[in-house]
Amino acid sequence: MIYTDKDECYKDILISLTTGVLEEEDLGVLRKYYEEIEHYECCQGIAEAYKDYKKLLYVNKGDTE
């Protein structure tokens, strides 16, 4: 699975996290893989998607209280 740019990787990771296809623990393995093949744009996309995913969890947590 090779991504063409940061945005494509970001969207895929964010959707995968929010739908439960990926768990947070999976991100380390994915990021390491993309670092090894020097696909740093995807590494950035993964980091940004995780950051936004955590924001979504925080916002959604507030909705349930």
N, C-alpha and C positions, 0 to 999 in steps of 0.2 A: 504494500500500500504506500504509494508515494503521492504526496500532495504537490500541487503546482505553486501554491503560495500560502502565506500566513493566514489569510482570511478563510480559505477553504479548510485548512486544518482547524482553525478556531471554530468554525461552524460545526464541523463533524464532531469534534471533541465535546463541545457544549451540548449538542443534541444527544450525544451518546451518554453523557453524564446525567442529563435531566430525564432521560427515558429509562435509565438503569442498565443500559447495555454495557457501560463501563462503570467501575467503582473507582473511588479516589486512589486506591492502592495501585491500580493499573497504570496510572499516569507516570509513575517513576520509570517503569519498564519502557513505556512508549517514548518518553523523553530521552532515555539513555540510548534507545535504538536510533532515534533521529540525530542525536549528538554524534554517535559513532559513524553515521554516513554523512556527517557534516551538513545536515539539512536544518540549519539554525533558524530559518524562517518558521518552520513547523514547531520548533521548540518554543519560540516566542508565542505562536498561536496556542499551544498547549497551556503555557503559563497564563496567558490572558483569559482563556476559556475557563480555567480553574478559578481564577480570581473572580470572574463574573458569575460562575456557578455558586461560589460561596456567598456572594452578594444576594443571589436569588434565594438561597436557602435562608439567609437572615431575614429577608423581606417576607418570605412565605411563613417563616416561623412566627413573625409578628402578626400575621393574618389569622393564625390558629389560636392565639391567646385571647 
